[in-house]
Amino acid sequence: MNNSITSTSVYQLLSRREIEILKLIVEGNIDKEIAKKLGISFYTVRTHHQNILSKTGQRNSTSLVHFALKNGLNIMLS
């Protein structure tokens, strides 16, 4: 895992849409729910999700959420 990425570099590393999807993942949404909320295809969300995992060096959504919170991403939980 690449845990050396800081929150600033994560914002530079991920696209705006990937950040938006990451926030929804951290809120506990699954890809199908994210697709519905954003009005985009499930497959588009799945591709973004896989790209986020790859770019952050994480293996699954659980480690991704931990990584996002640990690195201080600006995620407001509702």
Rosetta blueprint (number, residue, H / E / L):
1 M L
2 N L
3 N L
4 S L
5 I L
6 T L
7 S H
8 T H
9 S H
10 V H
11 Y H
12 Q H
13 L H
14 L L
15 S L
16 R H
17 R H
18 E H
19 I H
20 E H
21 I H
22 L H
23 K H
24 L H
25 I H
26 V H
27 E L
28 G L
29 N L
30 I L
31 D H
32 K H
33 E H
34 I H
35 A H
36 K H
37 K H
38 L H
39 G L
40 I L
41 S L
42 F H
43 Y H
44 T H
45 V H
46 R H
47 T H
48 H H
49 H H
50 Q H
51 N H
52 I H
53 L H
54 S H
55 K H
56 T H
57 G L
58 Q L
59 R L
60 N L
61 S H
62 T H
63 S H
64 L H
65 V H
66 H H
67 F H
68 A H
69 L H
70 K H
71 N L
72 G L
73 L L
74 N L
75 I L
76 M L
77 L L
78 S L
